[in-house]
Amino acid sequence: MPTTLLVMVTMVAFAANSVLCRMALGEAVIDAASFTTLRLCSGAAMLAVILLWRQSRQGKKINVSLDAPSSLMLFCYAAFFSFAYTELSTASGALILFGAVQFTMVTAGVLQGERPGPLVWLGMGFALSGLTYLLLPGATAPSLHGGILMSLVGLAWGIYSLRGKGSTDPVHSTAWNFIATIPLTLICSLVFLADIHLSTIGIILGITSGALASALGYIIWYTALPRLTPSQAATVQSSAPILAGIGGVILLGEVFTSRLAVAGLAVLGGIGLTIYAKKKPARMNKEVVRP
């Protein structure tokens, strides 16, 4: 499958997770810990079925393959994601999340030897200033606590994505990453047992987020990751906040504030600069070798 199509499907899945989570937790139809548990356990169940079906067709035994750091990052991502969305709108949460992902993955690229040019650094500066402006105190500012939690979500997801670049079997890797989070989700639920609140719609939203938007979406993402550099992987995720924001407006009746609009322009504009900066050298090289 073409990389572009893989990325497009993944971004829709990422945006869907923001909308589904906000739909569940914004309306308080389920508590954050239970949503996290349902999301990860249903995702693990879906992936286990896929893994069993695939292995039976190939006539192979299932090999246990645990990656503790990746599973821990996946759990941290999902847990902080749920708790952050009890305090943030769909659009602001997605904007903070993918701004933090961009910063994490580009920084990792630098540490791995990538040498960004001035436009990339300028773009990162714009993105960081947009996030800073969004979280500055004010009547329309989102929750600072929620913003910090969502920044940690971006850090965890960035690390998880970087580790996924080494995966040679996306289905196998993703399945075991999800399965290994189950003990952590149960501990989380026990810690917040006093806050438990379940409803039919909340359970449906949690399972939908886990089994469809997460499990299948992450398999596709792990398939695409080996074809992308860290900076490219960070950059392509810039479409997710836009899709999530549109979903929040259409499905949840959320309103874009002027602060969110300005911050969004700064973050997405900054990411756009990094895209332009990565394409410009290629065009220049073509011009040099043209007869």
C-alpha positions in Angstrom: 0.0 0.0 0.0 1.4 3.5 -0.9 2.9 5.4 2.1 0.7 8.4 1.4 -2.5 6.3 1.8 -1.2 4.6 4.9 -0.5 8.0 6.5 -3.9 9.4 5.5 -5.8 6.5 7.1 -3.6 6.8 10.2 -4.3 10.5 10.6 -8.0 9.9 10.4 -7.7 7.3 13.1 -5.7 9.6 15.3 -8.3 12.4 14.9 -11.0 9.9 15.6 -9.4 8.9 18.9 -9.4 12.6 20.0 -13.1 13.0 19.1 -14.2 9.7 20.7 -12.2 10.4 23.9 -13.6 13.9 24.2 -17.1 12.7 23.4 -16.9 10.2 26.3 -15.0 12.2 28.9 -16.4 15.7 28.0 -19.9 14.4 28.5 -18.8 12.4 31.6 -20.4 9.2 30.4 -17.4 7.3 31.7 -14.4 8.0 34.0 -10.9 8.4 32.5 -9.4 5.3 34.1 -12.2 3.1 32.9 -12.0 4.6 29.4 -8.2 3.9 29.3 -8.8 0.3 30.4 -11.5 -0.4 27.9 -9.5 1.3 25.1 -6.3 -0.7 25.7 -8.0 -4.0 26.6 -10.4 -3.9 23.6 -7.4 -3.0 21.4 -5.4 -5.9 22.8 -8.4 -8.3 22.2 -8.8 -7.1 18.6 -5.1 -7.5 17.9 -4.9 -10.9 19.6 -7.7 -12.2 17.3 -5.9 -10.8 14.2 -2.6 -12.3 15.4 -4.2 -15.7 16.1 -5.9 -15.7 12.7 -2.8 -14.8 10.9 -0.7 -17.4 12.7 -3.2 -20.1 12.1 -3.2 -19.4 8.3 0.6 -19.5 8.3 0.7 -22.6 10.4 3.2 -21.0 12.8 3.3 -21.0 16.6 2.7 -17.6 18.3 6.0 -16.2 19.6 5.8 -14.0 22.7 7.6 -10.8 22.0 7.5 -8.2 24.8 8.9 -4.7 24.4 8.6 -3.2 27.9 9.6 0.4 27.0 7.2 0.6 24.1 4.3 -0.9 26.1 5.0 1.5 29.0 5.0 4.5 26.5 1.8 3.2 25.0 0.1 3.0 28.4 1.4 6.4 29.4 0.1 7.9 26.2 -3.4 6.3 26.6 -3.7 7.1 30.3 -2.6 10.7 30.2 -4.6 11.2 27.0 -7.8 10.2 28.8 -7.2 12.3 31.9 -6.1 15.4 29.8 -9.4 15.2 27.8 -11.4 15.7 30.9 -10.2 19.3 30.9 -9.5 20.2 27.2 -11.5 20.7 24.1 -10.9 18.3 21.1 -9.0 20.9 19.1 -6.8 22.3 21.8 -6.0 18.8 23.1 -5.0 17.6 19.6 -3.0 20.8 18.9 -1.0 20.5 22.1 -0.5 16.7 21.6 0.9 16.9 18.1 2.9 20.0 18.8 4.6 18.0 21.5 5.0 15.1 19.2 6.6 17.3 16.6 9.1 18.7 19.1 9.9 15.2 20.5 10.5 13.6 17.2 12.5 16.4 15.5 14.7 16.6 18.6 15.2 12.8 18.4 16.1 13.3 14.7 18.8 15.8 15.7 20.2 13.5 18.3 20.4 10.7 15.7 22.4 12.9 13.3 19.8 14.9 11.3 21.0 18.5 10.8 18.0 20.8 10.4 18.6 24.0 8.5 17.5 27.5 9.7 13.9 27.1 8.4 13.4 24.0 10.4 14.5 25.7 13.6 12.4 28.7 12.7 9.4 26.4 12.2 10.0 24.7 15.6 10.2 28.2 17.1 6.8 29.1 15.6 5.3 25.9 16.8 6.6 26.2 20.3 5.5 29.9 20.5 2.0 28.9 19.4 1.7 26.3 22.2 3.1 28.7 24.7 0.5 31.4 23.6 -2.3 28.8 23.8 -1.4 28.0 27.4 -0.8 31.5 28.7 -3.3 32.5 31.4 -6.4 34.2 30.2 -10.2 33.8 30.0 -10.0 31.5 26.9 -6.9 29.6 27.8 -7.3 25.8 28.2 -6.5 24.2 31.5 -2.8 24.4 32.3 -3.0 21.0 34.1 -4.7 19.5 31.1 -2.1 21.1 28.8 0.8 19.7 30.8 -0.8 16.2 30.8 -1.3 16.4 27.0 2.3 17.5 26.5 3.3 14.3 28.3 1.0 12.4 26.0 2.9 13.9 23.0 6.3 13.0 24.6 5.1 9.4 25.2 3.7 9.0 21.7 6.8 10.5 20.1 9.0 7.9 21.9 6.6 5.1 21.0 6.6 6.1 17.3 10.4 6.3 17.3 10.7 2.8 18.7 8.2 1.6 16.1 10.6 2.5 13.3 12.6 -0.6 14.1 9.5 -2.9 13.8 9.7 -5.5 11.0 6.3 -7.0 11.8 3.7 -4.2 12.6 0.9 -6.6 13.5 3.1 -8.7 15.9 4.7 -5.7 17.5 1.5 -3.7 18.0 -0.4 -6.7 19.3 2.2 -7.5 22.0 2.6 -3.8 22.9 -1.1 -3.6 23.6 -1.3 -7.0 25.4 1.5 -6.0 27.8 -0.4 -2.8 28.9 -3.2 -4.9 30.4 -1.6 -5.3 33.9 -0.9 -1.5 33.9 -4.5 -0.7 33.0 -5.9 -2.9 35.8 -3.6 -1.2 38.3 -4.7 2.2 37.0 -8.4 1.2 37.4 -7.7 0.0 41.0 -6.0 3.3 41.9 -9.0 5.3 40.7 -11.6 2.7 41.8 -13.5 5.4 43.8 -14.1 7.5 40.7 -15.5 4.6 38.5 -18.5 5.6 36.4 -19.8 3.5 33.5 -22.6 3.9 31.1 -23.5 2.0 27.9 -22.5 4.8 25.6 -19.3 5.3 27.5 -18.4 1.6 27.2 -19.2 1.7 23.4 -17.0 4.7 22.9 -14.1 3.2 24.8 -14.3 -0.1 22.8 -14.7 1.7 19.5 -11.6 3.8 20.3 -9.6 0.8 21.3 -10.6 -1.9 18.8 -10.9 0.3 15.7 -9.3 3.7 15.9 -6.4 2.5 18.1 -5.6 -1.2 17.3 -6.1 -1.0 13.5 -4.8 2.6 13.3 -1.6 1.8 15.1 -0.9 -1.3 12.9 -1.1 1.0 9.9 1.1 3.6 11.6 3.7 1.0 12.4 3.6 -0.1 8.8 4.3 3.4 7.6 6.9 4.4 10.1 9.9 2.5 8.6 9.4 4.4 5.4 9.6 7.8 7.2 12.5 9.8 8.8 11.8 11.0 12.4 11.2 14.5 11.1 8.8 13.3 8.4 6.9 11.2 10.9 6.5 14.2 13.1 5.5 16.4 10.2 2.8 14.3 8.7 0.9 14.2 12.0 0.2 17.9 11.6 -3.1 17.2 9.8 -4.5 15.3 12.9 -5.3 18.5 14.9 -7.2 20.0 12.0 -9.2 16.8 11.5 -9.9 16.5 15.2 -10.9 20.2 15.4 -13.4 19.7 12.5 -14.8 16.6 14.2 -15.1 18.5 17.5 -17.1 21.3 15.8 -19.3 19.0 13.8 -20.0 16.3 16.3 -19.6 18.0 19.7 -20.6 21.5 18.9 -17.3 23.0 20.1 -16.3 26.5 19.2 -12.9 27.7 17.9 -11.7 30.6 20.0 -9.5 33.4 18.6 -6.7 32.2 20.9 -7.0 28.7 19.5 -7.0 30.1 15.9 -3.9 32.1 16.5 -2.1 29.3 18.2 -3.2 26.8 15.6 -1.8 29.1 12.8 1.5 29.4 14.6 1.8 25.7 15.3 0.7 24.5 11.8 2.6 27.3 10.1 5.7 26.3 11.9 5.2 22.6 10.9 4.6 23.8 7.4 8.0 25.6 7.4 9.7 22.3 8.3 8.0 20.6 5.4 9.1 23.4 3.0 12.6 23.2 4.4 12.8 19.5 3.8 11.6 19.8 0.2 13.7 22.8 -0.8 17.1 21.1 -0.8 15.7 18.3 -3.0 14.4 20.9 -5.6 17.8 22.7 -5.5 19.6 19.5 -6.1 17.5 18.7 -9.1 18.2 22.2 -10.5 21.9 21.7 -10.2 22.0 18.4 -12.1 19.6 19.4 -14.8 21.4 19.6 -18.2 
